Amino acid sequence: MAAPESALAWLTAQSKGKPTNPELLLDILEAWGTTIGIGRERQYIPQLRALAAQLVANEDIRTDDTLLPGVLRFARPLSGSEAVESLASLAAHPADNIRIAAVAALGLVGDESALRALLAWVESERTPSVQAKIAEALGRWPDHPEAGAACLKLFERATESTVRRSVLYAAASSKWPQRNGLIHQALKMKDSMLLGAALAAEPVPDIEQELMRLLGTWDGKTPEPALIDALAASRVQAAVPVLVEALDRESNIAIRLKLIFALEKIKGTTAEQALLETLEETDDELEAEHLVSVIGRLKLSAAIPHLGRLARNEAVPMNVRVMAIWGLGCMPDESASAEIERIDAAFAELFAVTEADRADWDKAFHLSVAKPHLLLARYRMGSAAAGEEINSMFANDGPVVQSVLLLGILEQKADHPIIEKGLKSNEFFVLCAALAAARESNPGKYRPRIRELAASPFIQAAASVRGETWNLHKLLESP
C-alpha cells in the first residue's frame, strides 16, 4: 500500500465521483481495512470514517454491484453517525447481501440515529436472512425497549426459524420488557434449533416448570446440552436426580463435564455427593482436573483426604496434582492445612524434576507451577511466611511463574506487594495480571499507577493490538 497520506488523498478523490480505477480502489480499501483490523495506523480512523461515509454515499459506487460490496466491507467497522443516512437508504437495494452488509454497519455505528434507521427498516424488510441480521444488530441496544418491540414484531412475523433464533440470541442478555415473553413463547415451540437459542438465555422468572416438562421428554436419555445449561442457570433442584443418572451412564467427556458444571451450579447435598463419588471413581485426566477445581470452589471438605492423596501420588498426572493443591488451599478446614503442610515438607521429593520431565513440555510446565500453587495455598490459609516466599519467588523467577502468582493473588482478592511490582513489569501478560489483581484488591491505592499506564503510548498501542484477550481497555479504566 502507498504511504498513508497519499493513499488517503487518492481515496478521497475517488470518493467524490466515478472511480477511475475500481480494482485499485478495492485493493487499497481491503489492505487498509486489514491494517486497521489488527490495530495498526489507528490514528487515521477519523479520516477513514469520513471517507467511508463519502464512499457509501457515492451514487456511482452504490449502483456498481462489484464496488459496493467491497466498500461496505471496508465501511462496516468504520461507520459513524455521518454514514447512517446513506446506509439506511440501502434498505431499498435489491440485493440481499448489500442490505445485510448495510444492516451490520448500522449495528456497529450503535448510536440513536442508527437505531432509528433499523427500527424503520423492520417495517419494510421481508427477506428472512436480512430480518435475522436486523435482529442481531438490534441486540446492540439491550437497554432500549423499542429495540425489543421491534424484535418481538420480527419474531411474530417470521416465516423461518433462523429469524426467531436471531431474535432470541439478541434478547438473551437484554433488559427488554419483551424478553421473558419471547423466551416462554420459544420454549413452547417444537423446534430444536429454536429451543437451543431460548435455553441459552439468562434465567427468566417462572421457567422451572417449563424446563422440567422439557426434561421429562428425554425419558431415560441424556438431555441436550442447551437444556442442561438452562437447568443449571435456573438452579432447578428437582432436576438433580435426572442429571446424576445421566452422569452415571454418559460416556462422552464433553457432556460429562457439562453435567458436572451443572451440578456445581445447582448445588445441594445430592449434587455434591455425586461430585465427590465421581472424583473417587474417575480415571479420566481431564475430568479429574475439572472435578478437583469444582470441589475446591464448592469447598467440599469431605474431599480433603482424597485431594491430599492425589497431590502426593506421583503416578497421577501432574496437572491433576497441581489442581489438587489448589483445591486444598480453598478449604477452610484444619485438616486441609495439615495436608498442605505434609506436601510442603516433602515437596522436593514429591515433585522432583528429572531429565525426562524437562523433555515433556506439558509436565515440565505443571512442575514449574506446582511450588507457586503450594505457596498460594499456604498464603490463603494465613501463612505470613508464604507471603514472603511469594515475594521472593516473584523477584527471582520468570514471567510464567510471575503471572501464576498474580492470578492466584487476584483470585484471593489480596493486596500483596507483588501487585506493585507487576504494575512495573515490561512483560505484557504479567502487567495485565497485575492490573486485574490491583482492581480487585485495592483499586484506590493503585489508581495513580493505573492512570499513568492508561496514558502511556506504549500501553495504548499494546491495548489496540493485543488487548482483547485480557480486556485491557477495561482494566485501564480509572477505578
C-alpha positions, -999 to 999 in steps of 0.1 A, spaced: 0 0 0 12 35 -7 22 59 20 -9 66 42 -13 103 34 -10 99 -4 -33 68 -3 -58 88 18 -57 117 -7 -62 94 -36 -91 76 -19 -108 108 -10 -106 119 -47 -121 86 -58 -150 90 -33 -162 123 -49 -170 110 -84 -169 79 -106 -138 59 -95 -112 59 -122 -95 27 -111 -121 4 -93 -97 -25 -90 -70 -4 -72 -97 12 -51 -108 -22 -38 -73 -34 -33 -64 -4 -11 -96 -5 8 -91 -42 16 -54 -36 26 -62 -7 48 -92 -24 64 -70 -53 73 -44 -30 88 -70 -12 109 -85 -45 119 -52 -57 135 -49 -25 154 -24 -6 133 -25 30 119 -55 37 141 -45 74 141 -62 76 107 -96 64 119 -113 98 119 -103 105 83 -112 69 73 -146 72 90 -153 103 69 -140 86 38 -163 56 45 -193 78 47 -184 95 14 -178 62 -4 -212 48 8 -230 80 -3 -214 80 -38 -241 72 -63 -216 58 -88 -205 33 -62 -240 25 -50 -250 14 -85 -219 -7 -91 -225 -43 -80 -188 -50 -79 -176 -20 -60 -204 -16 -34 -199 -49 -15 -161 -41 -11 -169 -6 0 -194 -19 26 -168 -44 39 -144 -15 44 -170 8 59 -187 -16 83 -162 -13 112 -155 24 105 -190 37 100 -201 66 122 -233 87 125 -223 106 93 -229 74 73 -263 64 88 -284 82 62 -265 66 33 -266 32 49 -303 34 58 -311 43 22 -298 9 11 -329 -7 26 -344 -4 -9 -314 -21 -26 -325 -53 -45 -295 -74 -34 -299 -93 -1 -261 -93 6 -259 -55 2 -288 -50 27 -272 -74 51 -239 -55 50 -256 -22 55 -276 -35 85 -244 -49 100 -227 -15 96 -257 3 112 -254 -21 142 -217 -12 146 -225 26 145 -245 19 177 -260 54 182 -296 67 183 -297 76 147 -286 41 137 -313 26 160 -340 47 144 -329 36 109 -331 -1 119 -365 4 135 -378 18 103 -361 -10 83 -380 -36 103 -413 -23 88 -402 -29 52 -379 -59 53 -394 -92 42 -364 -114 34 -356 -138 63 -318 -136 61 -319 -98 63 -345 -99 91 -322 -122 110 -293 -97 106 -316 -68 118 -325 -88 149 -288 -94 156 -280 -57 151 -308 -46 174 -291 -67 202 -266 -38 204 -293 -18 222 -301 -40 252 -315 -12 273 -339 2 246 -375 -12 249 -382 -1 213 -355 -24 201 -372 -52 220 -406 -43 205 -391 -44 170 -376 -79 177 -410 -91 190 -425 -79 157 -398 -98 138 -404 -129 159 -442 -130 154 -439 -122 117 -411 -147 110 -416 -175 84 -383 -191 92 -367 -203 125 -334 -185 116 -351 -152 122 -367 -163 155 -333 -177 166 -315 -144 159 -342 -126 179 -337 -149 209 -299 -145 209 -304 -107 207 -329 -109 236 -308 -133 258 -287 -107 276 -310 -77 271 -332 -58 296 -361 -56 272 -395 -59 288 -404 -83 259 -375 -107 267 -392 -131 291 -423 -134 270 -402 -142 239 -383 -170 257 -415 -185 271 -430 -185 236 -400 -202 222 -400 -229 248 -434 -240 237 -424 -244 200 -414 -278 187 -382 -266 170 -349 -279 184 -328 -251 169 -351 -225 184 -352 -244 217 -314 -242 220 -314 -204 214 -341 -199 240 -323 -221 266 -291 -202 260 -306 -171 276 -301 -160 311 -327 -174 336 -362 -159 334 -389 -160 361 -413 -189 364 -394 -211 340 -387 -241 363 -419 -259 355 -414 -255 317 -378 -268 320 -389 -298 340 -415 -305 313 -388 -305 287 -366 -326 308 -393 -352 310 -394 -356 272 -359 -371 273 -371 -401 293 -340 -421 302 -317 -403 278 -291 -376 284 -308 -342 279 -294 -319 252 -266 -296 262 -287 -264 260 -313 -279 284 -285 -289 309 -272 -253 308 -307 -239 313 -314 -262 343 -280 -251 358 -286 -214 352 -320 -216 368 -307 -237 397 -335 -263 393 -331 -286 423 -358 -310 410 -335 -318 380 -306 -331 401 -316 -368 403 -320 -369 365 -287 -351 359 -269 -375 383 -284 -405 365 -272 -390 332 -237 -386 346 -237 -423 357 -244 -436 321 -229 -409 299 -195 -417 283 -190 -385 262 -164 -364 281 -178 -331 268 -213 -339 280 -200 -354 313 -182 -321 320 -213 -301 312 -233 -323 337 -205 -318 363 -206 -280 359 -245 -281 361 -244 -300 394 -218 -274 407 -242 -245 399 -273 -262 413 -255 -273 445 -273 -292 473 -265 -324 492 -274 -348 464 -254 -329 437 -223 -325 460 -223 -362 469 -225 -372 432 -195 -349 425 -175 -365 454 -182 -400 442 -174 -392 406 -140 -378 417 -133 -410 436 -142 -432 406 -129 -413 376 -99 -424 357 -101 -396 331 -74 -370 335 -94 -341 321 -124 -350 341 -104 -354 373 -87 -319 368 -121 -302 364 -137 -321 393 -109 -311 416 -115 -274 406 -152 -277 411 -148 -294 445 -124 -267 455 -148 -239 445 -176 -256 465 -152 -261 495 -164 -297 499 -143 -307 529 -152 -344 526 -128 -345 496 -98 -333 516 -82 -368 522 -87 -377 485 -72 -344 474 -42 -350 496 -37 -385 481 -39 -371 446 -14 -344 453 11 -368 468 7 -396 442 35 -394 417 15 -417 393 -13 -391 390 -9 -367 360 9 -336 371 -19 -311 362 -43 -330 384 -17 -330 413 -13 -292 410 -50 -287 408 -54 -308 440 -30 -285 458 -51 -256 446 -83 -274 458 -68 -280 493 -59 -243 495 -96 -234 490 -107 -254 521 -110 -236 554 -106 -268 575 -76 -276 597 -73 -310 580 -66 -292 547 -39 -271 564 -24 -303 577 -24 -319 542 -7 -288 527 20 -289 555 27 -326 547 30 -318 510 52 -288 517 75 -308 540 81 -335 513 78 -312 483 114 -317 470 109 -355 469 72 -355 457 79 -330 428 115 -339 418 123 -329 382 141 -354 360 156 -350 326 126 -369 311 103 -344 328 122 -315 312 117 -331 278 79 -333 283 68 -297 279 34 -302 295 47 -320 325 76 -295 328 52 -266 328 30 -280 356 61 -289 376 72 -253 373 39 -240 387 35 -266 415 55 -246 440 37 -213 433 4 -231 438 16 -245 471 28 -211 483 -6 -196 472 -24 -223 491 -4 -216 523 -9 -179 518 -47 -183 515 -45 -203 548 -29 -173 565 8 -181 564 29 -149 566 60 -169 557 43 -180 524 36 -143 517 73 -135 520 83 -166 498 58 -154 471 76 -120 472 110 -137 468 98 -161 440 83 -132 421 116 -113 422 137 -142 411 115 -162 386 103 -156 350 71 -142 336 52 -175 336 56 -180 373 50 -143 379 17 -145 361 6 -176 380 14 -158 413 -5 -127 403 -35 -147 391 -35 -165 424 -35 -133 443 -62 -120 420 -84 -150 429 -79 -143 466 -85 -106 461 -55 -100 483 -34 -68 483 1 -83 481 34 -64 473 39 -83 440 10 -63 425 30 -31 427 60 -49 411 38 -64 384 25 -30 375 60 -20 366 67 -51 345 77 -50 309 61 -83 303 26 -79 287 9 -108 304 24 -100 338 13 -64 335 -23 -75 326 -24 -99 356 -12 -72 379 -38 -47 366 -65 -72 372 -52 -80 407 -49 -43 415 -85 -36 406 -98 -65 427 -77 -59 458 -73 -22 464 -83 -1 434 -79 33 452 -43 25 462 -33 17 427 -54 43 409 -24 67 401 -4 39 386 -33 27 365 -39 62 352 -2 65 344 -3 32 324 -35 43 306 -18 74 294 13 56 281 16 55 243 32 20 245 3 7 266 -22 23 243 -5 6 213 -5 -27 231 -42 -23 240 -51 -18 203 -31 -48 191 -32 -74 219 -57 -60 244 -88 -81 236 -77 -113 253 -73 -96 286 -100 -69 280 -71 -45 286 -92 -14 277 -115 -23 307 -85 -29 330 -71 5 322 -102 24 331 -97 46 361 -111 27 392 
